[in-house]
Amino acid sequence: MERQRVMERGEKAGVSSSSNGGGEVDVVVEMMDVIEAVGLYVGYRRTQRKECLNLARRLKLLLPLLEEIKEIGNYKLVSSEGLKTSLDNLKKALLGAKKLLKKCSCGSKIYLAMESEAVMSSFHAVYEKLNQALDDLPYDELGISVEVKEQVELTRMQLKRAKKRSDTQDIELAMDLMVVFSKKDDRNADSAILERLAIKLELHAIPDLKAEEIAVRKLVKERGVQNAESMQQINDLLGKFKQIAGVDETIVLDGPFSSKSLQRCRSLLIPHEFLCPITLEIMVDPVIVATGQTYERESIQKWLNSNHRTCPKTGQTLGHLSLASNFALRNLIQEWCEKNNYELPKKDACLGSDGVSAELKEEISSLVQNLSSCEFEVRREAIKKIRMLAKENPDNRILIANYGGIPPLVQLLSYQDPNIQEHTVTALLNLSIDETNKKLVAREGAIPAIVKILQHGTNEARENSAAALFSLSMLDENKVLIGASNGIRPLVHLLQNGTIRGKKDAATALFNLSLNQTNKSRAIKAGIIPALLHLLEEKNLGMIDEALSIFLLLASHPEGRNEIGKLSFIKTLVEIIRNGTPKNKECALSVLLQLGLHNSSIILAALQYGVYEHLVELTKSGTNRAQRKANSILQHMNGYMQARRRLLLKRSYQANGS
């Protein structure tokens, strides 16, 4: 209750006494309420959490200052018009900080991840306003104590440092979003990226997904028709996250009703306690889990089969995985259905208690046994069938692993038949989409064998080997293992000489592996930079964004920067900034900024190739991200040119003096 009162006072602070003739002490009290309200915000989005916690902590440091100002009283505060203006400016800055923190606490997680750079710019703007407002306060006139003045000065120094801090964007998250939002390549292996994104954005539990849906709906209402494509991308990605969590429903955003939305509306007539919290549909076979919550048996079993060990509704860890039938609730549902002439959905009589048919279990068990058959044709057909089953849905991947399918498949990677190798590596690729299976596949020693197929297999086997290495490299320990197993050089070779699909598979794998610092060095020595430059020059391949994303990673490594500087790379970069797509330009600007911050001669080369006028143009007409990057490069260029002028003047004075 106290927490709620504080939050309400903080909400009202922006519309109260400073504009209705109240005393200046009231303004100070309002600012204190704002800081106190901010301190109660929870659940900051992972992409901005560190920045939010730091800002909230810095705001709290201002409370002693406000306490001392409050003690002065109205008679002194109203005596100076300048003081009144200073206090109003500080209040505006605090309200701006509060608004930003609230957005990062309650806003859409997907949207905040997509716009992470724009949000960081908002933080920098808040730091600037707070610093300016604190600078304008007449501390001596107010009689502020030395201790408090020192604390304020410390806060101001922290704000200045925070504003100067370089971009700390999660490049892995950015690349994952780029791949997921790509319309050109919607391949099965991308399910692994979706699962990693769901974990990174903390959108894998039912309560989080429901909260995100509310945040997305609010975002759509606020933005209207602005950026309709981005809103649809957010909506589509949220739908995919819900499917991963076992919620098979489509989200409808203020559009025409679909059949699913009509079903949802119809379900509003059904008593709430009769609906499964996962599917929001009436329960046929309700069961109770360890936390005491009730779910439809098939839905909760799918949740558990996907290696979840928490209650979807409460988020609590389950003490055990046993399911107890809720006979009392089942009888109530049946009575209600009879009274209201409502027909319950038919349940498949062939399904077992875990929601999987006995026939499918028997089939998978038989197929796993056939993997060790002495007959070549039986073995080959078993691998092909497992490959298809593993591709179809997550439950099959878990079943195949549970029936012991992974060890014999790993052994078959060394079978001296190209066709067998191709089907086997593809089956393991599909199985590795499951997070637990990634560990099992690597533990069985599959990585060296997959690397060998990548070197010597058929074209399709090599492509799927690259995709398998990408999927396995989602785990950090596998990144190290793949690099140590000499997997990077054949990936670079595929990037240079493969089909378009092979190049794409190699690029995504190399990006993921290059998140490891040692692997960056391996990739550079394997010749990745000339291969990436070729992708930039061959525009018909449509891989400019992928190549630039890897370049951005390599530019953070000293060897990478040295190697890039030996090529005509800067000229190509300037051409992309001039003629590329909006996304191409964003990526190219990011790379140029990263290189320029470490090597001023790169900036000079870019100027010689005519980048300046294009940067100025992008600050006016580019995308939000392009504008920010272009402005940063121009600021760096101006600093570089001023330093050169000072150096030349110094040399001139020295020459004249001698």
LOFI-475681 format. One record per residue (C-alpha): residue in one letter; x, y, z. Coordinates in steps of 0.05 Angstrom, whole numbers, padded with zeros to 5 digits, always signed. Example, Ala and Ser with C-alpha at 12.3 -4.5 7.8 and 13.67 -1.06 7.14 Angstrom:
A+00246-00090+00156 S+00273-00021+00143 
// end
This chain:
M+00000+00000+00000 E+00056+00048+00019 R+00091+00031-00047 Q+00028+00048-00085 R+00021+00115-00050 V+00093+00133-00067 M+00083+00114-00140 E+00019+00156-00144 R+00055+00217-00114 G+00110+00208-00165 E+00059+00204-00222 K+00025+00269-00199 A+00090+00307-00192 G+00090+00330-00264 V+00022+00365-00260 S+00018+00395-00191 S+00039+00456-00152 S+00095+00485-00194 S+00042+00509-00243 N-00015+00526-00195 G+00016+00580-00152 G+00042+00534-00097 G+00107+00547-00060 E+00175+00527-00085 V+00182+00480-00026 D+00126+00440-00058 V+00167+00434-00122 V+00224+00405-00081 V+00177+00356-00047 E+00151+00335-00115 M+00222+00322-00139 M+00235+00279-00078 D+00172+00240-00092 V+00194+00229-00163 I+00261+00200-00140 E+00227+00157-00088 A+00178+00131-00141 V+00235+00115-00188 G+00268+00074-00134 L+00207+00028-00133 Y+00209+00011-00207 V+00225-00062-00219 G+00234-00109-00278 Y+00279-00065-00320 R+00287-00096-00389 R+00351-00136-00397 T+00376-00094-00456 Q+00376-00030-00413 R+00379-00059-00342 K+00450-00037-00325 E+00438+00034-00350 C+00371+00039-00312 L+00400+00015-00246 N+00458+00064-00252 L+00412+00123-00267 A+00364+00105-00210 R+00424+00101-00163 R+00450+00169-00186 L+00381+00201-00176 K+00379+00175-00104 L+00445+00211-00090 L+00407+00277-00101 L+00360+00266-00042 P+00407+00299+00010 L+00411+00361-00035 L+00336+00366-00040 E+00329+00355+00035 E+00374+00415+00049 I+00337+00458-00002 K+00271+00438+00030 E+00295+00460+00099 I+00308+00531+00073 G+00234+00547+00067 N+00191+00586+00018 Y+00211+00655+00044 K+00281+00647+00016 L+00265+00605-00045 V+00216+00656-00075 S+00265+00713-00067 S+00304+00695-00130 E+00272+00686-00199 G+00336+00652-00223 L+00331+00601-00167 K+00258+00587-00186 T+00279+00574-00258 S+00336+00529-00235 L+00289+00487-00193 D+00239+00481-00249 N+00294+00458-00297 L+00317+00406-00247 K+00246+00381-00239 K+00237+00375-00314 A+00302+00336-00319 L+00280+00289-00263 L+00212+00278-00296 G+00248+00262-00362 A+00291+00211-00325 K+00230+00181-00292 K+00193+00175-00359 L+00252+00139-00390 L+00259+00091-00332 K+00185+00076-00333 K+00190+00060-00407 C+00248+00012-00393 S+00208-00020-00336 C+00140-00029-00370 G+00154-00023-00445 S+00156-00077-00498 K+00220-00119-00489 I+00224-00133-00564 Y+00216-00059-00583 L+00268-00037-00532 A+00317-00088-00560 M+00304-00066-00632 E+00313+00007-00613 S+00370-00003-00562 E+00413+00051-00594 A+00357+00102-00595 V+00342+00087-00522 M+00416+00096-00505 S+00413+00164-00539 S+00353+00181-00494 F+00395+00163-00433 H+00451+00209-00458 A+00400+00266-00467 V+00375+00255-00396 Y+00446+00257-00369 E+00459+00323-00406 K+00395+00356-00378 L+00408+00332-00307 N+00480+00356-00310 Q+00460+00424-00337 A+00405+00432-00285 L+00452+00414-00228 D+00505+00462-00256 D+00455+00520-00255 L+00437+00514-00181 P+00465+00572-00138 Y+00494+00528-00083 D+00527+00585-00044 E+00463+00626-00045 L+00424+00566-00018 G+00477+00553+00035 I+00487+00481+00015 S+00536+00444+00061 V+00605+00424+00036 E+00589+00350+00043 V+00527+00354+00000 K+00562+00397-00052 E+00617+00344-00058 Q+00564+00290-00067 V+00530+00330-00122 E+00597+00342-00156 L+00610+00266-00154 T+00541+00254-00185 R+00556+00305-00240 M+00622+00272-00256 Q+00587+00204-00261 L+00535+00234-00308 K+00590+00263-00353 R+00627+00197-00356 A+00562+00160-00371 K+00548+00207-00429 K+00617+00196-00459 R+00613+00120-00454 S+00618+00087-00521 D+00563+00044-00551 T+00556-00021-00513 Q+00504-00054-00559 D+00497-00129-00553 I+00523-00147-00622 E+00501-00219-00615 L+00430-00197-00599 A+00431-00148-00657 M+00454-00202-00706 D+00401-00251-00681 L+00347-00198-00692 M+00373-00184-00761 V+00371-00257-00780 V+00301-00268-00751 F+00273-00206-00786 S+00304-00225-00852 K+00250-00242-00903 K+00299-00277-00949 D+00319-00336-00906 D+00268-00369-00861 R+00303-00435-00851 N+00291-00487-00798 A+00357-00473-00762 D+00330-00404-00745 S+00289-00438-00690 A+00353-00441-00651 I+00361-00366-00657 L+00289-00356-00634 E+00300-00398-00572 R+00364-00359-00555 L+00327-00292-00567 A+00270-00314-00522 I+00319-00328-00466 K+00359-00264-00477 L+00296-00221-00477 E+00266-00261-00419 L+00204-00279-00460 H+00201-00354-00449 A+00153-00358-00390 I+00077-00351-00398 P+00069-00290-00350 D+00125-00253-00387 L+00093-00267-00454 K+00025-00242-00430 A+00057-00178-00403 E+00094-00168-00469 E+00029-00176-00508 I-00002-00120-00466 A+00059-00076-00476 V+00057-00088-00552 R-00017-00070-00556 K-00003-00006-00517 L+00056+00010-00563 V+00012+00001-00625 K-00040+00048-00596 E+00012+00101-00579 R+00048+00099-00646 G-00014+00091-00690 V+00005+00077-00762 Q+00077+00101-00752 N+00129+00048-00769 A+00075-00003-00786 E+00127-00052-00812 S+00166-00050-00747 M+00102-00061-00707 Q+00085-00122-00751 Q+00155-00150-00741 I+00147-00144-00665 N+00079-00177-00669 D+00105-00234-00711 L+00165-00247-00666 L+00121-00247-00604 G+00077-00299-00638 K+00138-00343-00651 F+00159-00337-00578 K+00090-00359-00556 Q+00094-00420-00601 I+00161-00439-00570 A+00129-00435-00501 G+00071-00479-00522 V+00019-00424-00532 D-00006-00437-00602 E-00046-00374-00615 T-00041-00314-00661 I-00040-00244-00633 V-00089-00196-00667 L-00070-00123-00666 D-00133-00079-00675 G-00148-00110-00742 P-00204-00152-00772 F-00224-00212-00729 S-00193-00278-00747 S-00225-00346-00731 K-00176-00352-00673 S-00195-00284-00644 L-00269-00303-00650 Q-00253-00366-00610 R-00219-00323-00558 C-00280-00277-00554 R-00325-00338-00547 S-00280-00363-00491 L-00297-00300-00451 L-00366-00331-00438 I-00333-00391-00405 P-00318-00385-00330 H-00246-00362-00323 E-00227-00420-00277 F-00246-00469-00332 L-00194-00442-00380 C-00123-00469-00385 P-00074-00413-00366 I-00029-00434-00424 T-00078-00439-00483 L-00136-00398-00453 E-00182-00454-00479 I-00231-00496-00438 M-00198-00555-00405 V-00217-00627-00423 D-00168-00663-00377 P-00148-00614-00321 V-00088-00634-00279 I-00054-00603-00218 V+00022-00589-00216 A+00067-00583-00155 T+00050-00510-00143 G-00025-00525-00139 Q-00041-00492-00206 T-00086-00528-00256 Y-00072-00537-00331 E-00097-00578-00389 R-00056-00642-00387 E-00032-00639-00459 S-00010-00566-00454 I+00029-00573-00389 Q+00061-00638-00413 K+00086-00602-00475 W+00115-00548-00429 L+00151-00600-00387 N+00174-00639-00448 S+00208-00575-00472 N+00254-00579-00411 H+00217-00526-00371 R+00218-00538-00296 T+00177-00480-00272 C+00102-00467-00264 P+00080-00426-00325 K+00031-00383-00285 T+00072-00368-00223 G+00143-00377-00247 Q+00160-00420-00186 T+00206-00479-00192 L+00167-00544-00191 G+00184-00589-00132 H+00166-00650-00174 L+00139-00664-00244 S+00080-00708-00225 L+00011-00689-00252 A-00051-00703-00211 S-00120-00705-00244 N-00166-00650-00219 F-00230-00692-00217 A-00270-00640-00180 L-00257-00586-00232 R-00269-00636-00289 N-00338-00652-00261 L-00355-00577-00254 I-00334-00565-00327 Q-00376-00623-00352 E-00437-00599-00312 W-00428-00529-00340 C-00422-00555-00411 E-00486-00596-00404 K-00524-00537-00375 N-00501-00489-00430 N-00502-00538-00489 Y-00427-00529-00499 E-00390-00585-00534 L-00321-00600-00507 P-00265-00608-00558 K-00253-00681-00576 K-00190-00710-00546 D-00148-00758-00587 A-00158-00826-00554 C-00090-00849-00581 L-00051-00798-00541 G-00015-00820-00478 S-00013-00782-00413 D+00045-00740-00438 G+00007-00718-00500 V+00047-00763-00547 S+00015-00821-00585 A+00038-00891-00568 E+00046-00903-00642 L+00096-00846-00649 K+00136-00871-00589 E+00138-00940-00618 E+00160-00913-00686 I+00217-00872-00656 S+00240-00929-00613 S+00242-00975-00674 L+00279-00923-00716 V+00332-00913-00663 Q+00344-00988-00661 N+00349-00990-00737 L+00406-00940-00735 S+00450-00998-00713 S+00422-01047-00765 C+00471-01088-00806 E+00429-01075-00868 F+00451-01012-00905 E+00382-00995-00933 V+00347-01003-00865 R+00399-00958-00833 R+00394-00906-00887 E+00317-00903-00884 A+00320-00897-00808 I+00367-00836-00813 K+00322-00803-00866 K+00260-00814-00824 I+00292-00787-00761 R+00317-00727-00800 M+00245-00710-00821 L+00215-00724-00752 A+00267-00679-00719 K+00250-00624-00767 E+00175-00627-00755 N+00168-00605-00682 P+00204-00595-00615 D+00170-00656-00582 N+00200-00703-00633 R+00270-00676-00620 I+00263-00691-00546 L+00234-00760-00557 I+00289-00780-00605 A+00341-00758-00555 N+00305-00793-00497 Y+00304-00858-00536 G+00379-00854-00545 G+00382-00831-00618 I+00440-00782-00613 P+00499-00829-00598 P+00487-00876-00658 L+00476-00816-00704 V+00543-00786-00682 Q+00577-00852-00697 L+00545-00852-00767 L+00579-00786-00783 S+00642-00826-00797 Y+00606-00876-00843 Q+00642-00878-00910 D+00581-00862-00953 P+00567-00790-00975 N+00492-00800-00974 I+00491-00828-00903 Q+00536-00771-00880 E+00490-00719-00911 H+00427-00746-00879 T+00461-00757-00812 V+00491-00687-00805 T+00423-00657-00825 A+00387-00700-00773 L+00436-00676-00719 L+00426-00604-00743 N+00351-00611-00733 L+00360-00645-00665 S+00409-00592-00642 I+00355-00538-00645 D+00336-00563-00576 E+00380-00531-00523 T+00393-00595-00484 N+00409-00633-00548 K+00463-00583-00564 K+00501-00606-00503 L+00488-00680-00518 V+00512-00675-00590 A+00576-00640-00569 R+00587-00688-00511 E+00584-00748-00557 G+00643-00720-00597 A+00604-00698-00659 I+00640-00632-00673 P+00706-00660-00703 A+00665-00707-00747 I+00620-00650-00770 V+00682-00608-00787 K+00708-00666-00829 I+00643-00669-00868 L+00647-00594-00876 Q+00715-00604-00910 H+00700-00665-00954 G+00625-00677-00958 T+00575-00664-01014 N+00551-00592-01026 E+00488-00602-00985 A+00525-00639-00930 R+00575-00582-00926 E+00520-00530-00922 N+00483-00568-00868 S+00548-00580-00830 A+00558-00505-00828 A+00486-00496-00804 A+00497-00549-00751 L+00561-00515-00726 F+00522-00450-00723 S+00467-00483-00681 L+00517-00517-00635 S+00557-00452-00627 M+00499-00421-00590 L+00533-00450-00528 D+00597-00413-00509 E+00634-00478-00492 N+00619-00503-00563 K+00647-00439-00593 V+00713-00457-00561 L+00709-00530-00582 I+00692-00514-00655 G+00751-00465-00659 A+00798-00516-00627 S+00773-00570-00676 N+00797-00529-00736 G+00726-00513-00756 I+00737-00441-00776 R+00782-00450-00837 P+00733-00495-00875 L+00677-00446-00858 V+00717-00390-00889 H+00729-00434-00950 L+00653-00446-00956 L+00642-00371-00949 Q+00689-00361-01008 N+00669-00418-01054 G+00601-00444-01032 T+00532-00436-01063 I+00491-00375-01040 R+00458-00418-00987 G+00526-00445-00966 K+00554-00375-00961 K+00496-00354-00917 D+00504-00415-00871 A+00579-00402-00866 A+00568-00328-00852 T+00520-00339-00794 A+00565-00393-00765 L+00627-00349-00771 F+00591-00290-00739 N+00571-00332-00679 L+00640-00362-00672 S+00674-00294-00678 L+00640-00272-00614 N+00698-00310-00582 Q+00762-00268-00583 T+00808-00327-00599 N+00764-00347-00657 K+00769-00277-00686 S+00844-00287-00693 R+00833-00356-00724 A+00783-00328-00775 I+00830-00270-00794 K+00888-00319-00805 A+00842-00364-00846 G+00830-00307-00895 I+00760-00284-00875 I+00772-00211-00891 P+00784-00218-00967 A+00724-00265-00969 L+00680-00214-00934 L+00705-00159-00980 H+00684-00202-01040 L+00613-00207-01010 L+00610-00131-01006 E+00631-00123-01079 E+00584-00178-01105 K+00519-00140-01090 N+00476-00192-01126 L+00491-00241-01069 G+00449-00198-01021 M+00497-00210-00963 I+00523-00139-00950 D+00490-00134-00881 E+00518-00202-00859 A+00588-00184-00883 L+00588-00116-00849 S+00563-00147-00784 I+00623-00194-00783 F+00669-00136-00802 L+00642-00098-00742 L+00662-00156-00696 L+00731-00162-00728 A+00743-00087-00723 S+00744-00094-00647 H+00806-00139-00654 P+00875-00108-00666 E+00893-00160-00719 G+00827-00146-00754 R+00838-00071-00756 N+00909-00081-00784 E+00884-00129-00838 I+00826-00085-00858 G+00873-00026-00865 K+00913-00063-00919 L+00853-00068-00966 S+00814-00019-01008 F+00760-00030-00956 I+00747+00043-00938 K+00731+00061-01010 T+00680+00004-01013 L+00652+00027-00946 V+00642+00098-00971 E+00607+00071-01034 I+00558+00033-00990 I+00545+00095-00948 R+00530+00132-01012 N+00489+00080-01051 G+00468+00024-01004 T+00400+00008-00975 P+00381+00042-00909 K+00402-00020-00871 N+00468-00025-00911 K+00483+00047-00893 E+00471+00035-00819 C+00518-00024-00818 A+00572+00012-00859 L+00569+00073-00813 S+00577+00028-00752 V+00640-00004-00781 L+00670+00063-00802 L+00658+00092-00733 Q+00690+00031-00699 L+00751+00035-00744 G+00757+00110-00740 L+00757+00111-00664 H+00820+00068-00664 N+00856+00096-00726 S+00850+00168-00748 S+00882+00152-00815 I+00818+00113-00832 I+00778+00177-00822 L+00827+00215-00867 A+00820+00161-00921 A+00744+00164-00917 L+00747+00240-00925 Q+00790+00232-00987 Y+00738+00185-01017 G+00684+00239-01007 V+00647+00212-00946 Y+00635+00280-00914 E+00577+00304-00956 H+00542+00237-00950 L+00549+00239-00874 V+00518+00308-00872 E+00461+00284-00916 L+00449+00224-00871 T+00445+00267-00809 K+00384+00299-00842 S+00350+00244-00881 G+00377+00177-00855 T+00343+00128-00808 N+00347+00144-00734 R+00406+00097-00725 A+00441+00124-00787 Q+00433+00195-00762 R+00464+00178-00695 K+00523+00142-00726 A+00534+00197-00778 N+00534+00250-00724 S+00583+00210-00682 I+00631+00203-00741 L+00626+00278-00757 Q+00641+00296-00685 H+00702+00250-00687 M+00724+00280-00753 N+00718+00351-00725 G+00760+00331-00665 Y+00811+00299-00710 M+00816+00360-00755 Q+00823+00408-00696 A+00879+00365-00668 R+00915+00367-00736 R+00908+00443-00739 R+00937+00450-00669 L+00995+00404-00688 L+01010+00443-00752 L+01007+00510-00715 K+01054+00483-00662 R+01104+00460-00715 S+01098+00528-00750 Y+01113+00566-00686 Q+01172+00520-00672 A+01199+00531-00743 N+01192+00607-00737 G+01223+00607-00668 S+01284+00569-00692 
// end
